[in-house]
Amino acid sequence: MRDIIHLQCQDCKRKNYSTTKNKKTTTGKLEFNKFCRFCGGYRVHREAK
């Protein structure tokens, strides 16, 4: 039921994190404010395709 998704930085467009998501209860794209080691700061990470 839970699918693995990847979180992509919105500034440098690199995939930094992976997590799981229940697609039945959460239909929209996930968005978190996480640390990007390539940008060197806290950036918005959104669910990638």
C-alpha positions in Angstrom: 0.0 0.0 0.0 2.9 2.4 0.7 5.1 3.5 -2.2 8.7 4.7 -2.1 9.1 8.3 -3.3 12.1 10.6 -3.8 12.3 14.2 -2.6 14.0 16.6 -5.0 15.5 20.0 -4.1 13.7 22.8 -5.8 16.8 24.9 -6.2 19.5 22.5 -7.5 17.0 19.8 -8.7 18.9 17.0 -7.1 17.2 14.0 -5.5 18.5 13.9 -1.9 16.0 12.0 0.2 13.6 9.0 -0.1 10.6 8.2 2.0 7.3 6.3 1.8 3.8 7.6 1.2 0.4 6.1 1.4 -1.2 7.0 -2.0 -4.8 6.4 -0.8 -4.8 8.9 2.0 -2.3 11.4 0.6 -3.2 12.2 -3.0 -1.1 15.4 -3.4 2.6 15.8 -3.7 4.6 15.9 -0.5 6.7 19.0 0.3 9.2 19.4 3.1 11.7 21.9 4.2 14.9 19.8 4.5 18.7 20.4 4.4 20.3 20.1 0.9 24.0 19.3 1.2 24.6 20.5 -2.4 23.1 23.9 -1.8 24.4 24.2 1.7 21.2 25.2 3.4 17.6 24.4 4.2 15.5 24.3 1.0 12.1 23.1 -0.1 12.1 19.5 -1.2 9.1 18.3 -3.3 8.1 14.8 -4.4 9.7 13.9 -7.7 8.3 11.7 -10.5 
